[in-house]
Amino acid sequence: MKTARGRLLLLTMAIQLSGWGTANAAGPAFMSTGGRTTQPVGHYEFCLRRPGECRQMTPKGPPVVLSRKLWAEIVEINNSINTRIKPKTDLENNGVEDYWTVVDNGFGDCEDYALEKRRELMSEGVPAGDLLMTVVRLPSGDGHAVLTVRTSLGEFILDNLDSRVLSFADTDYTYLKRQSTENSGVWVTINEGSADVVGSVR
C-alpha cells in the first residue's frame, strides 16, 4: 500500500490498535434489549435468498472474549471492507430501494458493508450470536445499518460511515433493533429507541 489512501488506512489501523488499552480499561457497555420485533424487510428478503444466513443458532452464554488478537482482527476487517467496497445506493446498484446482499461487484450500501464484516469475522471464529446486524437512526433521522460485535468488554460498532471501531455508547445513533444473540433469523428491540419501521437503510 504505497498510495496516499493506503498510508491513511495504515495510520487509521495503527491508531485503532493503540486504542486497545482504552477498550480494555473502559467498563463494558451493553445494549438493553427487549422482546421479539419485526424483521427488516431487506433482511427478510435476504433470508429468502440465503436461508442458511438466518438459521444460525448460538447457545445462550457469555460473549466472545475480546483479546488483543481479536481486537486487531476487528480493526483490520472494518478498515479493509470500508476501503474495498465503494458506496452506492441499492436503487443505483440493484434497482430497488432496499436490497440486502453479499457484495459481488465492489459496490454496496450500509447493510452490505455490515454483512460482509459479519461474514469475515465469522470466518475468524467469532460466533454468529456475537455478530449482530443492527438498525439505527442517524441524527438526520435517516435509517442506517451497522454491525454490533458483542464481546466480553462490551459491544462495539463496525460502521461504513466511520473508520473507528467505537463502543455503541460512544456513537450518536439511536439504536432501534438488532438480530437476536441466539437466532440469526429473529430480531429484538433495543430499549433506548422505538422499534418502529425504518423505510430503508442507507
Residue frames as a rotation matrix with the C-alpha (Angstrom) as fourth column:
MET 1
0.577 0.817 0.000 0.00
0.817 -0.577 0.000 0.00
0.000 0.000 -1.000 0.00
LYS 2
-0.510 -0.843 -0.173 2.07
0.822 -0.536 0.190 2.92
-0.252 -0.045 0.967 -1.22
THR 3
-0.218 0.503 0.836 -0.78
0.521 -0.665 0.536 5.21
0.825 0.552 -0.117 -2.22
ALA 4
-0.744 0.021 0.668 -2.00
-0.439 -0.768 -0.466 8.08
0.503 -0.640 0.581 -0.04
ARG 5
0.336 0.939 0.076 -5.16
-0.760 0.222 0.610 6.08
0.556 -0.262 0.789 0.62
GLY 6
0.459 -0.233 -0.857 -3.11
0.303 0.948 -0.095 3.07
0.835 -0.216 0.506 1.68
ARG 7
-0.663 -0.749 0.011 -0.98
0.296 -0.276 -0.914 5.17
0.688 -0.603 0.404 4.04
LEU 8
-0.425 0.600 0.678 -4.13
-0.781 -0.622 0.061 6.67
0.459 -0.503 0.732 5.56
LEU 9
0.604 0.653 -0.457 -5.60
-0.373 0.739 0.561 3.19
0.704 -0.168 0.690 6.09
LEU 10
0.046 -0.680 -0.732 -2.43
0.579 0.616 -0.535 2.02
0.814 -0.399 0.422 7.83
LEU 11
-0.818 -0.321 0.477 -2.38
-0.121 -0.714 -0.690 5.14
0.562 -0.622 0.545 10.02
THR 12
0.030 0.924 0.380 -6.04
-0.850 -0.176 0.496 4.63
0.525 -0.338 0.781 10.96
MET 13
0.619 0.162 -0.769 -5.38
0.072 0.963 0.260 1.00
0.782 -0.216 0.584 11.84
ALA 14
-0.420 -0.857 -0.301 -2.37
0.478 0.073 -0.875 1.97
0.771 -0.511 0.379 13.95
ILE 15
-0.658 0.244 0.713 -4.46
-0.585 -0.762 -0.279 4.50
0.475 -0.600 0.644 15.90
GLN 16
0.433 0.901 -0.035 -7.22
-0.715 0.367 0.595 1.96
0.549 -0.233 0.803 16.47
LEU 17
0.386 -0.358 -0.850 -4.78
0.376 0.903 -0.209 -0.73
0.842 -0.239 0.483 17.57
SER 18
-0.732 -0.664 0.153 -3.23
0.171 -0.396 -0.902 1.73
0.660 -0.634 0.403 20.01
GLY 19
-0.270 0.738 0.619 -6.73
-0.823 -0.511 0.250 2.19
0.500 -0.441 0.745 21.42
TRP 20
-0.014 0.236 -0.972 -6.74
0.147 0.962 0.232 -1.40
0.989 -0.140 -0.048 22.70
GLY 21
-0.825 -0.377 -0.421 -5.72
0.452 0.006 -0.892 -0.17
0.339 -0.926 0.165 26.15
THR 22
-0.780 0.598 0.186 -8.72
-0.626 -0.749 -0.216 2.17
0.010 -0.285 0.958 26.28
ALA 23
0.063 0.827 -0.559 -11.11
-0.647 0.460 0.608 -0.57
0.760 0.323 0.564 25.19
ASN 24
-0.195 -0.231 -0.953 -9.59
0.381 0.878 -0.291 -2.92
0.904 -0.420 -0.083 27.75
ALA 25
-0.934 -0.269 -0.236 -9.78
0.321 -0.335 -0.886 -0.39
0.159 -0.903 0.399 30.61
ALA 26
-0.634 0.741 0.221 -13.24
-0.694 -0.671 0.259 1.00
0.341 0.011 0.940 29.95
GLY 27
-0.554 0.541 0.633 -16.19
-0.332 0.554 -0.764 -0.52
-0.764 -0.633 -0.127 31.72
PRO 28
-0.890 0.222 0.398 -18.13
0.449 0.575 0.684 -2.86
-0.077 0.788 -0.611 29.41
ALA 29
-0.523 0.766 -0.375 -21.18
-0.620 -0.643 -0.450 -1.22
-0.586 -0.002 0.810 27.80
PHE 30
-0.892 0.310 0.329 -24.03
0.428 0.812 0.396 -3.45
-0.144 0.495 -0.857 26.61
MET 31
-0.679 0.728 0.100 -27.30
-0.477 -0.540 0.693 -2.54
0.558 0.423 0.714 24.92
SER 32
-0.668 0.606 0.432 -30.52
-0.255 0.359 -0.898 -3.17
-0.699 -0.710 -0.085 26.79
THR 33
-0.859 0.336 -0.386 -32.68
-0.325 0.223 0.919 -5.31
0.395 0.915 -0.082 24.53
GLY 34
-0.293 0.856 0.426 -36.34
-0.824 -0.001 -0.566 -6.26
-0.484 -0.517 0.706 24.73
GLY 35
0.081 0.462 0.883 -38.64
-0.009 0.886 -0.463 -8.74
-0.997 0.030 0.076 23.08
ARG 36
-0.487 -0.218 0.846 -39.02
0.733 0.424 0.531 -10.00
-0.475 0.879 -0.047 19.57
THR 37
0.038 0.464 -0.885 -39.86
-0.237 -0.856 -0.459 -7.43
-0.971 0.227 0.078 16.90
THR 38
0.920 0.390 0.046 -40.35
-0.027 0.181 -0.983 -7.16
-0.392 0.903 0.177 13.16
GLN 39
-0.002 -0.899 0.437 -37.52
0.688 0.316 0.653 -8.21
-0.726 0.302 0.618 10.87
PRO 40
-0.220 -0.108 -0.969 -36.40
-0.459 -0.865 0.201 -5.50
-0.861 0.489 0.141 8.44
VAL 41
0.790 0.612 -0.030 -37.91
-0.298 0.341 -0.891 -6.16
-0.535 0.713 0.453 5.02
GLY 42
0.433 -0.702 -0.566 -34.49
-0.833 -0.071 -0.548 -6.14
0.345 0.709 -0.616 3.38
HIS 43
-0.589 -0.660 0.467 -33.20
-0.794 0.579 -0.184 -8.77
-0.149 -0.479 -0.865 5.79
TYR 44
0.131 0.731 0.670 -36.35
-0.350 0.667 -0.658 -10.89
-0.928 -0.148 0.343 5.39
GLU 45
0.901 0.207 -0.381 -35.84
-0.414 0.149 -0.898 -10.94
-0.129 0.967 0.220 1.62
PHE 46
-0.036 -0.985 -0.168 -32.13
-0.942 0.090 -0.322 -11.66
0.333 0.147 -0.932 2.09
CYS 47
-0.449 -0.075 0.891 -33.11
-0.624 0.740 -0.252 -14.67
-0.640 -0.669 -0.379 4.22
LEU 48
0.656 0.723 0.216 -35.39
-0.295 0.510 -0.808 -15.97
-0.694 0.466 0.548 1.47
ARG 49
0.739 -0.441 -0.510 -32.47
-0.556 0.029 -0.830 -15.86
0.381 0.897 -0.224 -0.98
ARG 50
-0.302 -0.907 -0.294 -29.90
-0.340 0.391 -0.855 -17.19
0.891 -0.158 -0.426 1.54
PRO 51
0.670 0.742 0.033 -31.79
-0.282 0.213 0.935 -19.18
0.687 -0.636 0.352 4.18
GLY 52
0.330 -0.614 -0.717 -28.62
0.750 0.632 -0.196 -20.52
0.573 -0.472 0.669 5.75
GLU 53
-0.605 -0.564 0.561 -27.73
0.192 -0.788 -0.585 -16.98
0.772 -0.247 0.585 6.86
CYS 54
-0.276 0.636 0.721 -30.86
-0.785 -0.582 0.214 -16.88
0.555 -0.507 0.659 9.01
ARG 55
0.765 0.491 -0.418 -30.73
-0.192 0.793 0.579 -20.30
0.615 -0.362 0.701 10.66
GLN 56
-0.290 -0.943 -0.163 -27.60
0.057 0.153 -0.987 -19.78
0.955 -0.296 0.010 12.73
MET 57
0.813 0.579 -0.065 -28.29
0.034 0.065 0.997 -20.83
0.582 -0.813 0.033 16.32
THR 58
-0.328 -0.920 0.217 -25.94
-0.183 -0.163 -0.970 -19.77
0.927 -0.357 -0.115 19.13
PRO 59
0.081 0.357 -0.931 -26.30
0.810 0.520 0.270 -21.28
0.580 -0.776 -0.247 22.62
LYS 60
0.815 0.251 0.522 -27.08
-0.078 -0.846 0.528 -18.76
0.574 -0.471 -0.670 25.34
GLY 61
0.491 -0.708 -0.508 -23.89
0.869 0.360 0.339 -17.82
-0.057 -0.608 0.792 27.16
PRO 62
0.333 -0.437 -0.835 -21.20
0.203 -0.832 0.516 -15.19
-0.921 -0.342 -0.188 27.66
PRO 63
0.958 0.011 -0.286 -19.96
-0.261 -0.378 -0.888 -13.23
-0.118 0.926 -0.359 24.65
VAL 64
0.639 -0.769 0.007 -16.68
0.563 0.462 -0.686 -13.87
0.524 0.442 0.728 22.88
VAL 65
0.485 -0.573 -0.661 -13.57
0.618 -0.309 0.722 -12.87
-0.618 -0.759 0.204 24.85
LEU 66
0.971 -0.158 0.181 -12.06
0.017 -0.706 -0.708 -9.67
0.239 0.690 -0.683 23.45
SER 67
0.420 -0.904 -0.078 -8.37
0.707 0.272 0.653 -10.46
-0.569 -0.329 0.753 23.27
ARG 68
-0.017 -0.543 -0.840 -5.71
-0.304 -0.797 0.522 -8.22
-0.953 0.264 -0.151 21.78
LYS 69
-0.883 -0.328 0.336 -5.62
0.161 0.462 0.872 -10.55
-0.442 0.824 -0.355 18.75
LEU 70
-0.151 0.906 0.395 -9.39
0.971 0.211 -0.112 -10.33
-0.185 0.367 -0.912 18.19
TRP 71
0.461 0.275 -0.844 -9.32
0.263 -0.950 -0.166 -6.54
-0.848 -0.146 -0.510 18.58
ALA 72
-0.491 -0.733 -0.470 -6.67
-0.327 -0.345 0.880 -6.37
-0.807 0.586 -0.070 15.85
GLU 73
-0.805 0.247 0.539 -8.78
0.562 0.605 0.563 -8.57
-0.187 0.757 -0.627 13.58
ILE 74
0.250 0.952 -0.175 -11.88
0.853 -0.302 -0.425 -6.43
-0.457 -0.043 -0.888 14.16
VAL 75
0.270 -0.225 -0.936 -9.99
-0.129 -0.972 0.196 -3.23
-0.954 0.068 -0.292 13.35
GLU 76
-0.763 -0.642 -0.070 -8.34
-0.176 0.103 0.979 -4.73
-0.621 0.760 -0.192 10.25
ILE 77
-0.577 0.609 0.544 -11.58
0.803 0.546 0.240 -6.17
-0.151 0.576 -0.804 8.85
ASN 78
0.407 0.757 -0.511 -13.52
0.623 -0.640 -0.450 -2.97
-0.668 -0.135 -0.732 9.48
ASN 79
0.086 -0.459 -0.884 -10.94
-0.375 -0.837 0.398 -0.84
-0.923 0.297 -0.245 7.69
SER 80
-0.845 -0.456 0.278 -10.34
0.036 0.472 0.881 -3.32
-0.533 0.755 -0.383 4.88
ILE 81
-0.312 0.807 0.502 -14.01
0.929 0.370 -0.018 -3.63
-0.200 0.460 -0.865 3.95
ASN 82
0.501 0.469 -0.727 -14.63
0.361 -0.877 -0.317 0.08
-0.786 -0.104 -0.609 4.28
THR 83
-0.240 -0.692 -0.681 -11.86
-0.493 -0.517 0.699 0.54
-0.836 0.504 -0.217 1.71
ARG 84
-0.886 -0.202 0.418 -12.70
0.173 0.692 0.701 -2.36
-0.431 0.693 -0.578 -0.63
ILE 85
-0.130 0.923 0.362 -16.42
0.978 0.180 -0.107 -1.66
-0.164 0.340 -0.926 -1.05
LYS 86
-0.972 -0.137 0.191 -17.40
0.186 -0.943 0.274 1.55
0.143 0.302 0.942 -2.82
PRO 87
-0.567 0.798 -0.202 -20.61
0.144 -0.145 -0.979 3.28
-0.811 -0.585 -0.033 -1.70
LYS 88
-0.882 0.446 -0.153 -23.62
-0.274 -0.219 0.936 3.03
0.384 0.868 0.315 -3.99
THR 89
-0.374 0.811 0.449 -27.30
-0.830 -0.076 -0.553 3.06
-0.414 -0.580 0.702 -3.05
ASP 90
-0.492 0.297 0.818 -29.46
0.218 0.952 -0.215 -0.01
-0.843 0.073 -0.533 -3.50
LEU 91
0.621 0.766 -0.166 -31.53
0.057 -0.255 -0.965 1.88
-0.782 0.590 -0.202 -6.05
GLU 92
0.383 -0.578 -0.721 -28.42
-0.895 -0.424 -0.136 2.63
-0.227 0.697 -0.680 -8.11
ASN 93
-0.589 -0.799 0.126 -26.88
-0.770 0.601 0.214 -0.81
-0.246 0.029 -0.969 -7.63
ASN 94
-0.905 0.248 0.347 -29.88
0.221 0.968 -0.115 -3.15
-0.364 -0.027 -0.931 -7.64
GLY 95
-0.776 0.602 0.190 -32.81
-0.004 -0.306 0.952 -1.12
0.631 0.738 0.240 -8.94
VAL 96
0.332 0.874 -0.355 -34.78
0.536 0.135 0.833 -1.31
0.776 -0.467 -0.424 -5.68
GLU 97
0.521 -0.060 0.852 -34.84
-0.432 -0.879 0.203 0.91
0.736 -0.474 -0.484 -2.61
ASP 98
0.178 -0.414 0.893 -33.71
-0.956 0.144 0.257 -1.65
-0.235 -0.899 -0.370 -0.02
TYR 99
0.830 0.009 -0.558 -31.78
-0.282 0.870 -0.405 -4.79
0.482 0.493 0.724 -1.06
TRP 100
0.427 -0.681 0.595 -29.53
-0.752 0.098 0.652 -6.61
-0.502 -0.725 -0.471 1.40
THR 101
0.967 -0.113 -0.229 -26.89
-0.076 0.728 -0.681 -8.73
0.244 0.676 0.695 -0.29
VAL 102
0.397 -0.915 0.068 -23.37
0.441 0.255 0.861 -10.12
-0.805 -0.311 0.505 -0.23
VAL 103
0.515 -0.212 -0.830 -21.30
-0.578 -0.802 -0.154 -7.73
-0.633 0.559 -0.536 -2.33
ASP 104
0.339 -0.399 0.852 -20.12
0.564 0.811 0.155 -9.27
-0.753 0.428 0.499 -5.61
ASN 105
0.528 -0.121 0.841 -19.42
0.780 -0.323 -0.536 -6.22
0.337 0.939 -0.076 -7.77
GLY 106
-0.513 -0.855 -0.078 -17.43
0.795 -0.438 -0.421 -4.00
0.326 -0.278 0.904 -5.40
PHE 107
-0.694 0.345 0.632 -20.36
-0.305 -0.936 0.175 -1.67
0.652 -0.072 0.755 -4.61
GLY 108
-0.237 0.676 -0.698 -22.84
0.785 0.556 0.272 -1.60
0.572 -0.484 -0.663 -1.74
ASP 109
0.088 0.260 0.961 -24.55
-0.389 -0.880 0.274 0.42
0.917 -0.398 0.024 0.93
CYS 110
-0.111 -0.344 0.932 -24.53
-0.954 -0.225 -0.197 0.26
0.278 -0.912 -0.303 4.71
GLU 111
0.593 0.397 0.701 -26.07
-0.651 0.748 0.127 -3.17
-0.474 -0.532 0.702 5.28
ASP 112
0.915 -0.302 -0.266 -23.88
-0.009 0.646 -0.764 -4.71
0.402 0.701 0.588 2.58
TYR 113
-0.058 -0.941 0.333 -20.73
-0.562 -0.245 -0.790 -3.48
0.825 -0.233 -0.515 4.35
ALA 114
-0.056 0.085 0.995 -22.07
-0.990 0.125 -0.067 -4.87
-0.130 -0.988 0.077 7.64
LEU 115
0.890 0.427 0.158 -23.00
-0.396 0.897 -0.196 -8.26
-0.225 0.112 0.968 6.15
GLU 116
0.602 -0.736 -0.310 -19.50
-0.037 0.362 -0.931 -8.64
0.798 0.572 0.191 4.68
LYS 117
-0.273 -0.686 0.674 -17.85
-0.769 -0.265 -0.582 -7.72
0.578 -0.678 -0.455 8.00
ARG 118
0.356 0.510 0.783 -20.08
-0.860 0.507 0.061 -10.25
-0.366 -0.695 0.619 9.72
ARG 119
0.970 0.030 -0.243 -19.12
-0.156 0.840 -0.520 -12.94
0.188 0.542 0.819 7.21
GLU 120
0.231 -0.968 -0.096 -15.38
-0.184 0.054 -0.982 -12.31
0.955 0.245 -0.165 7.56
LEU 121
-0.301 -0.322 0.897 -15.45
-0.917 -0.159 -0.365 -12.22
0.260 -0.933 -0.248 11.38
MET 122
0.698 0.558 0.449 -17.41
-0.637 0.770 0.032 -15.47
-0.328 -0.308 0.893 11.43
SER 123
0.803 -0.455 -0.386 -14.66
-0.012 0.634 -0.773 -16.99
0.596 0.625 0.503 9.26
GLU 124
-0.254 -0.902 0.349 -12.22
-0.452 -0.208 -0.868 -15.94
0.855 -0.378 -0.355 12.02
GLY 125
-0.598 0.016 -0.801 -14.22
0.468 0.819 -0.333 -17.96
0.651 -0.574 -0.497 14.54
VAL 126
-0.916 0.356 0.187 -16.46
-0.383 -0.635 -0.671 -15.31
-0.120 -0.686 0.718 16.11
PRO 127
-0.661 0.708 0.247 -19.88
0.628 0.703 -0.334 -16.87
-0.411 -0.066 -0.909 16.86
ALA 128
-0.490 0.577 0.653 -22.89
0.547 -0.380 0.746 -15.68
0.679 0.723 -0.130 14.87
GLY 129
0.469 0.779 -0.415 -24.59
0.798 -0.173 0.578 -14.68
0.379 -0.602 -0.703 18.12
ASP 130
0.145 -0.493 -0.858 -21.86
0.645 -0.611 0.460 -12.11
-0.751 -0.620 0.229 18.77
LEU 131
-0.924 -0.383 -0.006 -22.14
0.219 -0.542 0.811 -10.53
-0.314 0.748 0.585 15.29
LEU 132
-0.179 0.981 -0.071 -25.47
0.768 0.094 -0.633 -8.75
-0.615 -0.167 -0.771 15.10
MET 133
-0.613 0.144 0.777 -26.91
0.575 -0.592 0.564 -6.79
0.541 0.793 0.280 12.22
THR 134
-0.330 0.383 -0.863 -28.35
0.782 -0.401 -0.477 -3.66
-0.529 -0.832 -0.167 13.82
VAL 135
-0.021 0.418 0.908 -30.69
0.764 -0.579 0.284 -0.92
0.645 0.700 -0.308 12.60
VAL 136
-0.420 -0.198 -0.886 -30.17
0.764 -0.604 -0.227 2.61
-0.490 -0.772 0.405 13.95
ARG 137
0.745 0.547 0.382 -31.45
0.662 -0.681 -0.314 6.08
0.088 0.487 -0.869 13.31
LEU 138
-0.361 -0.885 0.295 -28.89
0.843 -0.445 -0.302 8.72
0.399 0.140 0.906 12.32
PRO 139
-0.570 0.116 -0.813 -29.05
0.480 -0.756 -0.445 12.21
-0.667 -0.644 0.375 13.85
SER 140
-0.928 0.211 -0.307 -30.51
-0.371 -0.611 0.700 13.30
-0.040 0.763 0.645 10.49
GLY 141
-0.022 0.955 0.296 -33.42
-0.764 0.175 -0.621 10.92
-0.645 -0.240 0.726 11.02
ASP 142
0.194 0.040 -0.980 -32.38
-0.867 0.474 -0.152 8.52
0.459 0.880 0.127 8.23
GLY 143
0.914 0.092 0.395 -32.25
-0.262 0.877 0.403 4.78
-0.309 -0.472 0.826 8.82
HIS 144
0.141 -0.939 -0.314 -28.84
-0.901 0.009 -0.433 3.11
0.409 0.344 -0.845 8.81
ALA 145
0.975 0.118 -0.189 -27.43
-0.050 0.942 0.332 -0.39
0.217 -0.314 0.924 9.40
VAL 146
0.073 -0.967 0.246 -24.25
-0.938 -0.150 -0.312 -1.29
0.339 -0.208 -0.918 11.30
LEU 147
0.264 -0.075 -0.962 -22.69
0.149 0.988 -0.036 -4.44
0.953 -0.134 0.272 12.72
THR 148
0.537 -0.089 0.839 -22.64
-0.820 -0.288 0.494 -4.83
0.198 -0.953 -0.228 16.50
VAL 149
-0.068 -0.618 -0.783 -19.81
-0.047 0.786 -0.616 -7.00
0.997 -0.005 -0.083 17.81
ARG 150
0.783 0.443 0.437 -20.71
-0.481 -0.013 0.876 -8.38
0.394 -0.896 0.203 21.23
THR 151
-0.034 -0.896 -0.442 -17.64
0.046 0.441 -0.896 -9.08
0.998 -0.051 0.026 23.40
SER 152
0.175 -0.005 -0.985 -16.61
0.918 0.362 0.161 -9.63
0.355 -0.932 0.068 27.00
LEU 153
-0.666 -0.495 -0.558 -15.55
0.660 -0.740 -0.131 -5.96
-0.348 -0.455 0.820 27.13
GLY 154
-0.216 0.690 -0.691 -18.78
-0.151 -0.723 -0.675 -4.56
-0.965 -0.042 0.260 25.73
GLU 155
0.348 0.475 0.808 -20.46
0.756 0.367 -0.541 -4.06
-0.554 0.800 -0.232 22.39
PHE 156
-0.440 -0.656 -0.613 -18.65
0.027 -0.692 0.722 -2.31
-0.897 0.301 0.323 19.56
ILE 157
0.652 0.753 -0.091 -19.94
0.052 -0.164 -0.985 -0.86
-0.757 0.637 -0.145 16.29
LEU 158
-0.589 -0.717 0.372 -18.48
0.448 0.093 0.889 -1.52
-0.672 0.691 0.267 12.85
ASP 159
0.463 0.784 -0.414 -19.73
0.302 -0.579 -0.758 1.21
-0.834 0.225 -0.504 10.56
ASN 160
0.083 -0.426 0.901 -19.10
0.996 0.047 -0.070 2.18
-0.012 0.904 0.428 6.95
LEU 161
0.725 0.243 0.645 -19.56
0.322 -0.947 -0.006 5.86
0.609 0.212 -0.764 7.90
ASP 162
0.726 -0.494 0.479 -16.74
-0.688 -0.510 0.516 5.82
-0.011 -0.704 -0.710 10.47
SER 163
0.225 -0.735 -0.639 -13.28
-0.353 0.550 -0.757 4.26
0.908 0.396 -0.136 10.24
ARG 164
-0.615 -0.457 0.643 -13.13
-0.736 0.040 -0.676 3.94
0.283 -0.889 -0.361 14.04
VAL 165
-0.212 0.544 -0.812 -14.41
0.372 0.813 0.448 0.95
0.904 -0.207 -0.375 15.99
LEU 166
-0.618 0.061 0.784 -16.41
-0.570 -0.721 -0.393 2.54
0.542 -0.690 0.480 18.79
SER 167
-0.866 0.485 -0.120 -18.38
0.395 0.518 -0.759 1.35
-0.306 -0.705 -0.640 21.77
PHE 168
-0.246 0.846 0.474 -22.06
0.812 -0.087 0.577 1.71
0.529 0.527 -0.666 20.88
ALA 169
0.473 0.447 -0.760 -22.33
0.837 -0.498 0.228 4.15
-0.276 -0.744 -0.609 23.80
ASP 170
-0.287 -0.690 -0.664 -19.81
0.341 -0.721 0.603 6.49
-0.895 -0.054 0.442 22.11
THR 171
-0.766 0.119 0.632 -21.82
0.615 -0.152 0.774 6.93
0.188 0.981 0.043 18.90
ASP 172
-0.819 0.517 -0.250 -24.57
-0.356 -0.799 -0.484 9.49
-0.450 -0.307 0.838 18.33
TYR 173
-0.708 0.565 -0.424 -27.05
-0.222 0.392 0.893 6.98
0.671 0.726 -0.152 16.92
THR 174
-0.103 0.742 0.663 -30.44
-0.947 0.130 -0.293 5.93
-0.304 -0.658 0.689 18.25
TYR 175
-0.935 -0.328 -0.135 -30.47
-0.352 0.907 0.233 2.14
0.046 0.266 -0.963 18.37
LEU 176
-0.139 0.982 -0.129 -33.75
-0.982 -0.119 0.146 0.58
0.128 0.147 0.981 17.22
LYS 177
0.791 0.409 0.455 -33.41
-0.467 0.884 0.017 -3.19
-0.395 -0.226 0.890 16.78
ARG 178
-0.234 -0.905 -0.354 -30.94
-0.972 0.221 0.078 -5.95
0.008 0.363 -0.932 16.06
GLN 179
0.059 0.157 -0.986 -30.60
-0.351 0.928 0.127 -9.67
0.935 0.338 0.110 15.48
SER 180
0.906 0.263 0.332 -31.14
-0.412 0.363 0.836 -11.99
0.099 -0.894 0.438 18.42
THR 181
-0.055 -0.971 0.234 -27.99
-0.994 0.075 0.078 -13.32
-0.093 -0.228 -0.969 20.07
GLU 182
-0.326 -0.022 0.945 -29.45
-0.354 0.930 -0.100 -16.84
-0.877 -0.367 -0.311 19.88
ASN 183
0.094 0.459 0.884 -31.15
0.732 0.570 -0.374 -16.98
-0.675 0.681 -0.282 16.47
SER 184
-0.783 -0.567 -0.255 -29.92
0.262 -0.673 0.691 -15.04
-0.563 0.475 0.676 13.43
GLY 185
-0.679 0.593 0.434 -33.38
0.516 -0.036 0.856 -15.07
0.523 0.805 -0.281 11.86
VAL 186
0.391 0.799 -0.456 -35.02
0.889 -0.201 0.411 -13.31
0.236 -0.566 -0.790 14.82
TRP 187
-0.445 -0.470 0.762 -34.85
0.262 -0.882 -0.391 -9.59
0.856 0.026 0.516 15.65
VAL 188
0.076 0.404 -0.912 -35.32
0.996 0.018 0.091 -7.93
0.053 -0.915 -0.401 19.05
THR 189
0.808 0.269 0.525 -35.97
0.255 -0.962 0.101 -4.38
0.532 0.052 -0.845 20.18
ILE 190
-0.468 -0.857 -0.217 -33.31
0.718 -0.226 -0.658 -2.16
0.515 -0.464 0.721 21.67
ASN 191
0.129 0.761 -0.636 -34.84
0.992 -0.105 0.077 -0.36
-0.008 -0.640 -0.768 24.59
GLU 192
-0.507 -0.350 -0.788 -33.29
0.445 -0.889 0.109 3.07
-0.738 -0.296 0.606 24.09
GLY 193
-0.849 0.237 -0.472 -35.20
-0.510 -0.600 0.616 3.56
-0.138 0.764 0.630 20.82
SER 194
0.220 0.942 0.255 -38.57
-0.632 0.336 -0.698 2.57
-0.743 -0.007 0.669 19.48
ALA 195
-0.576 -0.388 0.720 -38.78
0.193 0.791 0.580 -0.43
-0.794 0.473 -0.381 17.18
ASP 196
0.459 0.804 -0.379 -40.77
-0.190 -0.327 -0.926 1.49
-0.868 0.497 0.003 14.60
VAL 197
0.547 -0.187 0.816 -40.30
0.745 0.553 -0.373 0.75
-0.381 0.812 0.442 10.93
VAL 198
-0.109 -0.621 -0.776 -37.46
-0.259 -0.736 0.626 2.47
-0.960 0.269 -0.081 9.12
GLY 199
0.748 0.566 -0.347 -38.41
-0.452 0.050 -0.891 2.70
-0.487 0.823 0.293 5.46
SER 200
0.811 -0.578 -0.092 -34.92
0.310 0.557 -0.771 1.87
0.496 0.597 0.630 4.24
VAL 201
0.658 -0.684 -0.315 -31.36
0.247 -0.200 0.948 1.98
-0.711 -0.702 0.037 5.46
ARG 202
0.957 -0.290 0.006 -28.60
-0.133 -0.455 -0.880 3.85
0.258 0.842 -0.474 3.69
